[in-house]
Amino acid sequence: MAALIEIERLTKRFGAFTAVDDVSFTVNRGEVVGFLGPNGAGKSTTMKMLAGFVTPSAGTARICGQDVIEAPVAAKRALGYLPEGAPTYPEMTVTGFLAFIARIRGFSGAEATERMARAMAMTQLEGVRLQPIETLSKGFKRRVGLAQALLHDPPVLVLDEPTDGLDPNQKHEVRELIRRMAPEKAIVISTHILEEVDAVCTRAIIIARGKVLADATPKELEAPGKTLEQVFRDLTLKQEAA
Amino acid sequence: MRAALLVARRELSGYFATPVAYVFIVIFLMMAGAMTFSLGGFFNRGQADLGPFFGFVPWLFLFLVPALTMRLWAEERRLGTIELLLTLPMAQWQAVLGKFLAAWAFCAIALALTFPLVMTVNFLGRPDNGVVAAGYGACLLMAGAYLAIGSAMSAMTKNQVIAFVLAVAVCFLFAVAGSALVTDFLSQRMPVLAEVARALSLTERFNGLTRGVIALRDVVFFASFIGFWLFVNAVVLDHRKAD
């Protein structure tokens, strides 16, 4: 079976600066890939290219076999994407916002209602469903963004810092959610939190200055008697010195 | 088209969820009324038509429409929702069209709320209501042309002030292109350009329509003018969306 996410020699240059440099990897169903790297390493840019928001300078990516450049709408249909910072329309209510997403995604009537109810149940939003999003706390806002990404039960999930701004209990819940969904999906999450990689990811990709430095299971990375944190520091600082 | 209408619906309800809609409508109605009755001499003219009103609307729109469009894409950029909107499964032109349609429908609402003028003129005399209807149609087309320019300018910059100033400048250019001042100046120096300027003028065509002369070529001109600027909007958006 072909991988659900295929990234092929993806490159993004902004003027003379290369944000993402010849990155290739694939993600299969059942895998949760933790995308690690210092700030400005190119994590978000890679994810934005995967979501079809940033146009690559070279290379391409496929989601469920659909090329993000040649068949962007088909690729976006198979993708649930949580952009960095989980942006939402502040003046809308939670239900209003999710209903808009459901309709754009082609659901209507009872099916839309059912999918909204399911997404809100998965992210524990029922209590605030009629509140305008701008009145919600940061943790709730992030969960609204997450609900939006999960609404159509996509085979591929790309989540840019899904637990940023959540309290420890909420972090735990989001990780549980990701773990529950993992067997049927291909999931990529970006994070700064190394313990999160240990907790939910089946594979870790470390990226710095746009280049992939390591691609292995968290266990393998830790193998020579080091913690993941030491490995991360060794790899990324070594590269900065070079 | 379905996705474009869904975007338009969300946008339009967004206008009314914030004070933007109310401020715009109140200012528009107050200024339109004041200009028609005082500056336009609505009563003194002794004519049962809405000539003064239709004479002022394009100049009001010249400032009010860019105020509406300056936030169109700039606001999405500020909130980061542009990333959400453009990663939903729809083509980019659908998002562009949806936003334009919402703003256009909003202008139509503002225009429709000037209905007391129509009632007044019908109460006082016997106007040719066909001409009045043509005038309203012309106002709507004019608003559409300015909106299309304004939304393209808004896609070019994330700064709302720059978007506003650019939109006013470009709209003004097309509004005065056919005026004697411009064409005389050009015909003395570059006669070819004078012809071009006259052909691209919005005001000439607008005036023709408000006199009740509905020429197909004028309507086609407005439609292709709007189409052109929406196309510019989509191209600019595609290049600058992630900046």
Interface residues (C-beta under 8 A of the other chain):
Chain A: K48 A51 G52 F53 V54 T55 P72 V73 A74 K76 R77 L79 Y81 P83 E84 G85 P87 T88 Y89 P90 E91 M92 G96 F100 I101 R103 I104 R105 G106 Q148
Chain B: A3 L6 V7 R10 S13 G14 A17 T18 L79 G80 T81 E83 L84 L86 T87 L88 P89 M90 A91 D238 K241 A242
